[in-house]
């Protein structure tokens, strides 16, 4: 991946997804290469509501193989409150690490667990 493709949370990709969610009245979770305020690149998953708001942004904790050459790991698992219920997000290899789901489940009475990949 070309690291120049990474965008901040205020970038054009997130703005585009916000408008699509509003237009189609849906929630969305999708992965994207995030350029953090610290200028590091993260493999992130953004949760967007149908009301043009970013509810949460999860940074993948468990990087796999060569991902470590491009991305920085995240450091937490969050549960997001929505009108649909409590949602936890994991990305790809996080699913292979049982502690990821365990942490999310212990944090809150989780309703949904989502992985965009």
C-alpha positions as CSV (number, residue, x, y, z in Angstrom):
1,X,0.0,0.0,0.0
2,X,1.2,3.5,-0.7
3,X,1.2,5.3,2.6
4,X,0.2,8.5,0.8
5,X,-3.3,7.0,0.5
6,X,-3.9,7.4,4.2
7,X,-6.3,10.1,5.2
8,X,-7.3,11.8,8.4
9,X,-10.8,11.2,9.9
10,X,-11.8,14.6,8.3
11,X,-10.6,13.4,4.9
12,X,-12.6,12.9,1.7
13,X,-13.3,9.2,2.1
14,X,-15.0,9.6,5.5
15,X,-16.9,12.7,4.2
16,X,-18.2,10.6,1.3
17,X,-19.3,7.7,3.5
18,X,-21.1,10.1,5.8
19,X,-23.1,11.4,2.9
20,X,-23.9,7.9,1.6
21,X,-25.1,6.8,5.0
22,X,-27.4,9.8,5.3
23,X,-28.7,9.4,1.7
24,X,-29.5,5.7,2.2
25,X,-30.4,6.0,5.9
26,X,-28.0,3.2,6.9
27,X,-25.2,2.6,9.4
28,X,-21.8,1.5,8.0
29,X,-18.6,0.0,9.3
30,X,-15.6,0.1,6.9
31,X,-11.9,-0.2,7.0
32,X,-9.6,2.5,5.8
33,X,-5.9,3.6,6.1
34,X,-6.1,6.3,8.8
35,X,-3.5,9.1,9.1
36,X,-3.5,9.9,12.8
37,X,-2.9,13.2,14.4
38,X,0.5,11.7,15.4
39,X,1.3,11.3,11.6
40,X,1.3,7.5,12.0
41,X,-0.7,5.3,9.7
42,X,-3.3,2.9,11.3
43,X,-5.5,0.1,9.8
44,X,-8.7,1.5,11.1
45,X,-12.5,0.8,11.0
46,X,-14.9,3.6,11.2
47,X,-18.5,3.3,12.5
48,X,-20.9,5.9,10.9
49,X,-24.5,6.5,11.6
50,X,-27.3,7.5,9.3
51,X,-27.3,10.9,11.0
52,X,-24.0,12.1,9.4
53,X,-21.9,11.3,12.5
54,X,-18.8,9.2,13.1
55,X,-19.7,7.2,16.2
56,X,-16.4,5.5,16.6
57,X,-13.1,4.8,15.0
58,X,-11.3,1.6,15.9
59,X,-7.5,1.1,15.2
60,X,-6.6,-2.6,14.6
61,X,-4.7,-3.9,17.5
62,X,-3.4,-7.2,16.2
63,X,-1.4,-6.6,13.0
64,X,-0.6,-9.5,10.8
65,X,2.7,-10.4,9.1
66,X,3.8,-7.5,6.8
67,X,1.1,-5.1,8.0
68,X,3.6,-4.2,10.7
69,X,5.8,-2.6,8.0
70,X,3.1,0.0,7.2
71,X,0.7,0.3,10.1
72,X,1.0,1.2,13.8
73,X,-1.1,-1.0,16.1
74,X,-4.0,0.4,18.0
75,X,-4.1,-0.1,21.7
76,X,-7.7,-0.5,22.8
77,X,-11.1,-2.1,22.2
78,X,-14.1,0.1,22.5
79,X,-17.8,-0.5,22.6
80,X,-19.9,2.1,20.9
81,X,-23.5,3.0,22.1
82,X,-25.9,3.3,19.2
83,X,-29.7,3.3,18.7
84,X,-29.1,-0.2,17.3
85,X,-27.4,-1.4,20.4
86,X,-23.8,-1.6,21.7
87,X,-21.4,-2.4,18.9
88,X,-17.8,-3.6,19.2
89,X,-15.4,-3.6,16.2
90,X,-12.5,-5.9,15.3
91,X,-10.6,-6.0,12.0
92,X,-9.4,-9.3,10.3
93,X,-6.7,-10.9,12.4
94,X,-8.2,-9.5,15.6
95,X,-10.8,-12.2,15.1
96,X,-8.2,-14.9,15.5
97,X,-7.2,-13.5,19.0
98,X,-9.9,-14.7,21.5
99,X,-8.9,-12.0,24.0
100,X,-10.2,-9.3,21.6
101,X,-13.8,-10.5,21.8
102,X,-13.4,-11.3,25.5
103,X,-12.3,-7.8,26.3
104,X,-15.2,-6.3,24.3
105,X,-17.7,-8.6,26.0
106,X,-16.4,-7.8,29.5
107,X,-16.5,-4.0,28.9
108,X,-20.2,-3.8,28.2
109,X,-23.1,-6.0,27.6
110,X,-22.3,-6.2,23.9
111,X,-25.1,-6.6,21.3
112,X,-23.2,-6.7,18.1
113,X,-19.6,-7.6,17.1
114,X,-18.6,-6.4,13.7
115,X,-15.6,-7.1,11.5
116,X,-15.5,-5.3,8.2
117,X,-13.2,-7.9,6.7
